[in-house]
Amino acid sequence: MPPIRTYSLLALVSASLFAVSLSSAQMSESAPLPAGRPIAIRVSRPQTPQEIAPTLFSSFLEPIGHSTYGGLWADVVVNPSFEEGLWSAENLEEQWNADPDLRAASSLGLPTPWKPLDFAEGSRYAPIRGDAANSAQSMLLMPLPEKEVGIREQVYLPAARELQYHGSIWLKRIDGPAQVRLSLRRSSRPAEVLAETVLTASSAGWNPYEFHLALKPDTLASLEPADFAISLEGNSRVLIDNVSLFPDDAVDGMDPEVIALARALHSPLVRFGGNFTSAYDWHDGVGPADKRVSMLNLAWGIPEYNTFGTDEFLRFCALIHAQPQIALNLGTGRTDQAAAWVRYVNAHWGDGKGGLTWELGNELWGSYQVGYPAPAQAARLTAANSEAVHGVDPAAHLIATGGDGGLFHDWNAQMLTDDAKDFEYLSSHFIVNEGVLLPNASDDFRTMAMLAVPWGLSGRIDAMRQQAVAAHRPDLKFAFTEWLMITDSHTVPNYSNLGGAIFAGGFLNTMMRHADTVSIADMTGILEFGGIWKKRGQVYPSPAYWVLRSYAQAGPHFLLRVQDDSPTYSIAKGLVQLPDVAHAPYLDVVAALSEDQSKLILFCVNRSLTRPEQATLDLSAIGEASGMAGITTIQGNGILDENNAYAPDRISGVKHTEAIRSGGTYTFPNASITVMEIPMHAH
């Protein structure tokens, strides 16, 4: 590598772009290459072979936002058992402010998000506590003679792919010939019925009833909502509870489009964990679905219906060909509950022999975790749970909770004492935001600091490993069980845009470079954040999804050595998590061989926002690598480009083939991720 000398980036780009943020010399560049000379990239075999664990390309599922309910889980009904207290006050107020009719409906006794079929009907509804088929309360409907009385909620149906819907509802007749009408109607136009069926509530006790609704073609436009309504006429009264509505193409209760995208992601592991872990009792999510009780998700202030529990998670893993990685409750949970969960999962997964990966808690160092331990207690708590798990399954692989970001040292020191034993991995989370130490930093400075952070993470990983070695744990591996870029503004990289995808590529490159230390990395998340989204019934992937998918599908197995002379830049007073990053390459390249050594794979991240980088590829040291290469490129018109419900495919992994030979050149687009799969020819 040539010697590094630094100077202001103003010498390379227009003053109008970076003048505000870089005039204080908080970002500097290496000497540029001579004009017209490509970057030289040389790939060779390392002296010590190093395998890349496929579990570096894993993902993460947590019931947060609409990742599970309203996302993976295909039931379109919200608050199906008509409960109060399923949202925090803050979240409830947000819904009421967005839709004032919900506030008005609450004054009539209707729990969010249910509304009257017609507000002019007045107060003909009553929540009944203590008499319910499910959870704590049911809803009494009281019609009037010659007048239909009912309730409705807005739903988004996948009508573009499926017109048939099935559901169930629990009914209890109070009096009269209770003819219950289930219907789909034009949103906020209750007189316009799109599909309907009528059930007869014939019993004075609680009973479940199944129903079916069929839409006609072209009834709903793309992204158009409908209203799902439950109504009565005449002199009858009926209690209703626990209603569901699924598209007929749901796969074991899950959205088929989500399943298809998740399967294509090739995640070896899916972590079931997160902040909800510390108050989650797995018993609530097993057994007959009709008997599972709706409750508040304490971590996020949203409903937990428990209809997606352990069996459903295991089925999801099976459908997408992933292994489960489950985080145990070390907050409100007990060691016997942890052991029982391990025993249950082992009995319901694969050959029943166990040996799965279990995480001992989630972010136990955070005071926001329900029942978090004091630092001095964490090691003993970890040891007690590891002993309980291994008492049930001696082959279980255990991940202890490690420290996060720059605070890992003191916490990890506690976890590496003799009080904490019997785990193979120590976790870390790497959640990056836009906060920087430089006062009045511009978006341009924050952007470049954010893109440099994965490169700077290498020093932290080395320090974590050195600490483990000093504690006589040289074989300890690390697991980044959550990683994500998340920002509040819309002017810098975020998990939702191309900038987040560039961050993801840089992060995965760092993970592969440290494959001797890091064995597991779970991107946040397989649903929402960097993964798959569902909004207004439209399913689509984020740009970062395409990065993880392209990396995992390429199947890197043996890490190779890469030498290059890419221009670099350095950051001072950057992100709070890693304020100083030295010599981050604009063109960040990792090379690997596939397991059968039939192909060479290059993972190339161009951090330059404005400059395509041309490079010469010297592959002569690894054998005959040449021919028609499969090339996947992820790029856009700018780092703020993102996919959404209206433009679900704006950014994707675009594939083409191109002849690649040693000594040839290739141009990597600015602000892009490129995965090159080059055939290897046997001698």
Secondary structure, DSSP 4 states (H G I P E B T S, - for coil): -PPP--EEGGGTS-HHHHHHHHTTSSEEEPPPPPTTPPEEEEEE--SS--BPPGGGGEEEE-S-TTSTBTTTB----SSTT--SSSS-HHHHHHHHHH-HHHHHHHTTTPPTT-EES-GGG-S-EEEEET--SSSSEEEEE--BTTB-EEEEEEE---TTT--EEEEEEEEEEEES-EEEEEEEEETTEEEEEEEEEEEEE--SS-EEEEEEEEPPTTSS-TT--EEEEEEE-TT-EEEEEEEEEEETT-BTTB-HHHHHHHHHTT-SEEEE-SGGGGG--GGGGSS-GGGPPPEEETTTTEEE--SS-HHHHHHHHHHTT-EEEEEE--SS--HHHHHHHHHHHHHTSTTS----EEEE-S-TT-TTSTTPPPHHHHHHHHHHHHHHHHHH-TT-EEEEPPP-GGGHHHHHHHHTSTTS-S-SEEEEEEEE-S-BSSTT--HHHHHHHHHHHHHHHHHHHHHHHHHHHHTT-TT-EEEEEEEEE--SSSSS--TTBHHHHHHHHHHHHHHHHTTTTEEEEEEE-SBSTTSEEEETTEEEE-HHHHHHHHHHHH-EEEE-EEEE---EEEESS-BTTB--EEEEESEEEEEEEETTS-EEEEEEEE--SS--EEEEEE-GGGSEE-EEEEEEEE--SSTT-B--SSSTTSS--EEEEEEE-TT-EEEEPSSEEEEEEEEEE--
